[in-house]
Amino acid sequence: MLWRRMAHPSSASVTSKQIATPKDGSPWRGKVENWNVTKRDVSDTKDGENPSRPILTPGPGESFAEMLALFAVINFSDVVPSPRKVERRLRNLPLPPSRMHHVGDGIEALWRLDRPILPDEMAEGEVILRRLANHVGGDLLVACRGACLCMPGTLRSFGSDWSHTCVVQTIRAGDERYSVHEIAAWLKAAGAPAIRRGRSRQG
């Protein structure tokens, strides 16, 4: 499995005991001890960023060993197309996501890699993550190595006050594996964003 599910943060930080291990579902492989959870206030966010989504950042001495997949988190409230159109456009991409999860207020899309991105390639990997997010209307705040994705079948809280809940559902489970260079070339050649940011037209 490729995700790590973070426990509902009740304070500014959590310990490794509150975070599932990488084998339970993370696009990252590495140490998970002494991680911090940061919730950014609306005033601290930039365009395309969701202030309600926590970010995991490694504490002193921690590191990521491998990046197993590239991903994008598309929040329905941040994009112009309706949720159904977002899903359809992701499925119809030249390189569709290997997996897609419906997380209540959006979709987490993941492109599995044919080989992991190693520590000395992480900076390049994060550049591609941001390009991918820009192309599919993804949340730029989580286009980084510290992002925490949801695990299918788990209960997720969301919303500005964490009052809404849903069960994370798998809506696509493919076998595709891509090379980093394949994805980078696709994004370089792509024209206008496949999913445009802006106020969502839901309904």
C-alpha positions as CSV (number, residue, x, y, z in Angstrom):
1,M,0.0,0.0,0.0
2,L,1.1,3.5,-0.6
3,W,-0.5,5.8,2.0
4,R,0.1,6.8,5.6
5,R,-3.0,7.9,7.5
6,M,-2.5,10.6,10.1
7,A,-4.4,10.6,13.3
8,H,-6.7,13.5,14.0
9,P,-4.4,16.2,15.4
10,S,-5.6,17.4,18.8
11,S,-2.6,19.6,19.4
12,A,0.2,21.3,17.5
13,S,2.3,18.1,17.3
14,V,1.9,14.3,17.3
15,T,4.3,11.5,18.0
16,S,5.1,8.5,15.8
17,K,2.7,6.4,17.8
18,Q,-0.2,8.5,16.4
19,I,1.0,8.0,12.8
20,A,0.6,4.7,10.9
21,T,3.8,3.2,9.6
22,P,4.9,3.6,6.0
23,K,3.7,0.0,5.1
24,D,0.2,1.2,6.0
25,G,0.2,3.6,3.2
26,S,2.7,6.4,2.4
27,P,4.3,7.6,-0.8
28,W,7.4,8.0,1.4
29,R,9.7,5.6,3.1
30,G,11.9,6.7,5.9
31,K,11.9,7.6,9.6
32,V,8.6,8.7,11.1
33,E,9.6,9.6,14.7
34,N,9.3,13.1,16.2
35,W,7.2,14.5,13.3
36,N,5.4,17.7,13.7
37,V,1.9,18.5,12.4
38,T,1.3,22.1,11.3
39,K,-2.1,23.7,10.6
40,R,-1.7,26.9,8.8
41,D,-4.0,29.8,9.4
42,V,-5.9,31.2,6.5
43,S,-3.8,34.4,6.7
44,D,-0.7,32.3,6.2
45,T,-1.8,30.6,3.0
46,K,-1.2,31.5,-0.6
47,D,-3.4,31.0,-3.6
48,G,-4.0,27.3,-4.3
49,E,-3.3,26.3,-0.7
50,N,-5.8,24.7,1.7
51,P,-5.3,26.0,5.3
52,S,-7.3,23.1,6.8
53,R,-5.0,20.3,5.6
54,P,-2.2,19.4,8.0
55,I,1.4,19.1,6.9
56,L,3.9,16.6,8.3
57,T,7.5,17.8,8.6
58,P,10.4,15.8,10.0
59,G,11.9,16.8,13.3
60,P,15.6,17.2,13.9
61,G,17.7,14.4,12.4
62,E,14.8,12.9,10.5
63,S,14.9,12.1,6.8
64,F,12.9,10.6,3.9
65,A,14.6,7.6,2.4
66,E,12.5,7.2,-0.7
67,M,9.6,8.8,-2.6
68,L,7.5,5.9,-4.0
69,A,5.0,8.0,-6.0
70,L,4.1,11.4,-7.2
71,F,0.7,12.8,-6.1
72,A,-1.7,15.7,-6.2
73,V,-4.4,16.7,-3.7
74,I,-7.3,18.4,-5.5
75,N,-9.7,20.2,-3.2
76,F,-13.1,20.7,-4.8
77,S,-13.5,24.1,-3.2
78,D,-10.3,25.3,-4.9
79,V,-11.1,24.4,-8.5
80,V,-13.6,25.5,-11.2
81,P,-14.9,22.1,-12.5
82,S,-17.5,20.2,-10.5
83,P,-16.4,17.1,-8.6
84,R,-17.6,14.8,-11.3
85,K,-15.7,16.7,-14.0
86,V,-12.6,16.7,-11.8
87,E,-12.7,12.9,-11.6
88,R,-13.4,12.6,-15.3
89,R,-10.5,14.9,-16.3
90,L,-8.1,13.0,-14.1
91,R,-9.1,9.7,-15.6
92,N,-8.7,11.1,-19.1
93,L,-5.2,12.5,-18.7
94,P,-2.5,11.3,-21.1
95,L,-0.9,9.7,-18.0
96,P,-3.8,9.0,-15.7
97,P,-3.2,8.5,-12.0
98,S,-2.5,5.0,-10.9
99,R,-4.8,5.4,-7.9
100,M,-7.5,7.9,-7.0
101,H,-9.1,8.3,-3.6
102,H,-12.2,10.3,-2.8
103,V,-11.6,12.0,0.5
104,G,-14.8,13.9,1.0
105,D,-13.8,17.4,0.1
106,G,-11.6,16.4,-2.8
107,I,-9.6,13.7,-4.6
108,E,-6.1,12.5,-3.9
109,A,-4.4,11.2,-7.1
110,L,-1.3,9.2,-7.1
111,W,1.1,8.3,-9.9
112,R,3.1,5.3,-8.9
113,L,6.8,5.3,-10.0
114,D,8.7,2.5,-11.7
115,R,11.5,3.2,-9.3
116,P,11.7,5.2,-6.1
117,I,13.1,8.8,-6.0
118,L,16.1,8.6,-3.8
119,P,17.3,11.2,-1.2
120,D,19.7,13.0,-3.7
121,E,16.7,13.3,-6.1
122,M,14.2,14.7,-3.6
123,A,14.6,18.3,-4.6
124,E,13.9,17.5,-8.3
125,G,11.0,15.3,-7.2
126,E,9.4,18.2,-5.3
127,V,9.7,20.5,-8.3
128,I,7.8,17.9,-10.4
129,L,5.2,17.6,-7.6
130,R,4.5,21.3,-7.8
131,R,4.3,21.2,-11.6
132,L,1.9,18.3,-11.3
133,A,-0.2,20.2,-8.8
134,N,-0.3,23.3,-11.1
135,H,-1.5,21.2,-14.0
136,V,-4.3,19.3,-12.2
137,G,-5.4,22.1,-9.8
138,G,-3.7,20.5,-6.8
139,D,-3.1,22.1,-3.4
140,L,0.4,23.6,-3.6
141,L,0.7,23.5,0.2
142,V,0.9,19.7,0.1
143,A,3.0,19.4,-3.0
144,C,6.0,18.6,-0.9
145,R,7.9,15.7,0.7
146,G,6.1,16.2,4.1
147,A,2.5,15.8,2.8
148,C,0.4,13.1,4.5
149,L,-2.2,11.3,2.3
150,C,-5.3,9.4,3.5
151,M,-5.6,5.6,3.6
152,P,-8.6,4.1,1.9
153,G,-11.2,2.7,4.3
154,T,-10.3,5.0,7.1
155,L,-12.5,7.8,8.6
156,R,-11.4,11.3,7.7
157,S,-12.3,14.6,9.3
158,F,-12.2,17.7,7.2
159,G,-13.5,21.2,7.0
160,S,-12.3,24.4,8.7
161,D,-13.5,23.1,12.0
162,W,-12.9,19.4,11.4
163,S,-16.7,18.8,11.8
164,H,-17.3,16.8,8.6
165,T,-16.4,13.2,8.3
166,C,-16.3,10.6,5.5
167,V,-14.8,7.2,4.7
168,V,-12.0,7.5,2.3
169,Q,-12.9,5.6,-0.9
170,T,-10.8,4.2,-3.7
171,I,-12.3,5.3,-7.0
172,R,-9.5,4.1,-9.2
173,A,-7.0,1.4,-8.7
174,G,-4.8,0.8,-11.7
175,D,-1.5,-1.0,-12.3
176,E,0.3,1.9,-14.1
177,R,3.8,2.8,-13.1
178,Y,5.6,5.7,-14.6
179,S,9.1,7.0,-14.7
180,V,9.9,10.4,-13.3
181,H,11.2,11.5,-16.7
182,E,8.0,10.3,-18.4
183,I,5.9,12.5,-16.1
184,A,8.2,15.4,-16.4
185,A,8.1,15.3,-20.2
186,W,4.3,15.1,-20.2
187,L,4.0,18.1,-17.9
188,K,6.6,20.1,-20.0
189,A,4.6,19.5,-23.2
190,A,1.2,20.1,-21.6
191,G,-0.6,23.3,-22.5
192,A,-3.3,24.9,-20.3
193,P,-4.0,23.2,-17.0
194,A,-6.2,20.2,-17.2
195,I,-8.1,21.4,-14.1
196,R,-8.2,25.1,-13.5
197,R,-8.1,26.7,-10.0
198,G,-10.8,29.1,-9.0
199,R,-14.2,29.0,-7.2
200,S,-15.8,25.6,-7.7
201,R,-19.1,25.3,-9.6
202,Q,-20.6,22.5,-7.6
203,G,-24.0,21.0,-8.1
